[in-house]
Amino acid sequence: MLEELVGESTSVNLNGKVVELPVVTGSEGEKGLDVSQLRKESGYITLDPAYGNTGACESSICFIDGEKGILRYWGIPIEQLAEKSSFIETTYLLLYGKLPSQQELTQLSQRISKNLTIPDLVKKLYSNFSDETHPMALLSAVVSALSGYDKKQSSLEQSEVDIDETSIRLIGQFPAIAAAIYRKKIGKEFIEPDPKATYTENLVRMMFGETDLEKQITPEAIEALDMLLILHADHEQNCSTSAVQLVGSSRTNLYASIAAGIAALWGPWHGGANQDVMVMLQKIKDSGGDVQKYVEIAKDKNSKVRLSGFGHRVYKTFDPRAKVIKSVCDKVLEKMGVNNPLLEIAKELEQTALQDEYFIQRKLYPNVDFYSGIIYKAIGIPTDMFTVMFAMGRLPGWIAHWKEMLTSKPSRIGRPRQIYVGPTKTDYTPVDQRS
Ligand code: CMC
């Protein structure tokens, strides 16, 4: 039973034993109870399946207010970054905690550009994978394997400089890896980057090649893709970032930690939802466009179907990233001269769900994945590459949290507890005596 809040702590009375729990207050007034000493002092642990009410750490990187639809990186609203920043500038902000000067920004761009190469490993490895392998499986495998090509990774305790170098190398190599995954899948040669082109231009260039350059690399396409990368760049303690931190807490290297994040992101309830949304919209279109029917299926628990791109653990009014994407979606498609009937179905689906009591009661709104696929599709990115794009955007966020975890105090291995509900002590019975 919880007793009243007293100053900077509260006390809890557990079977007559009173335990003081310090109150931790964040810079935006969020409050948490520090239960780290609870078990030592009382024998109790806290139970919170899926961590809906558990703070895993204190962090300075990202702030979300799910009730008000607020998302900020190092205090800067996501709407301002999406409109005014670039992905590389946002990367600087996430990694170093401040906006760069012009000189710092140029230096970072040059350092990243220097690493914009297709690692040899990628060329060798890809020939051994089936064309049916999902791009996220390839991405995770390649990123993990890159650790073998970075000598610095052999030391358990890297210096800050080494960690920084590894981070920049990985960010630089990511578009080449993503593009190579796509080229391998369509059976085409890899394309080398253009050292004069920007990060996002190179991504598109390496994916689509010289022949399609004119069509694909319009300023609108590059701008839209860069904005999507910014919108995906961080999101505090989500499933994949928590995976990166948990894996990294065992002092595994950055590559392996990021590979774990990629695996976590792949799932359809997390980053894989962007692919799932397009599959869902196409299914609705192919079956005659009956949006209401699909909403009814998504409400039926027996169907095991959810409305992809809807709902969020934290956002309970709207997802600010979805708001930005929706507001530019029409504009981007118009500028690019693309007419996608799936956009109309998406809009109708959104309206229908938003007026439905089931979704209202549960506070389920469109999330970042609901409209992002429409833009990826307009640029020409194939559906099974959508989550790879999400991963590329999220990379600086993962790295920032990984670094913060390593330098936080106390820096311990992540290791949750459990409440055991299995059989009590049971003696072994030899097989011939079992009934
Ligand atoms: N369609 C239908 N019902 C839903 C949906 C949905 N998309 N999302 C949640 N619900 C229901 C859920 O069945 C539960 O109902 P009830 O109370 O009757 O049991 C209630 O809403 C609460 O759901 P929950 O599973 O407790 O919510 P959660 O916070 O654990 O899950 C979520 C969040 C995002 C996994 C979930 O909303 C979902 O599966 N959405 C669809 C997949 C999706 O779009 N994922 C992308 C998330 S945003 C990108 C990212 O950052 O990952």
Residues whose N, C-alpha, C, O or C-beta is under 5 A from the ligand:
A	BS01	CMC	P268 W269 H270 G271 A273 A298 V305 R306 L307 S308 G309 F310 G311 H312 R313 R362 N367 V368 D369
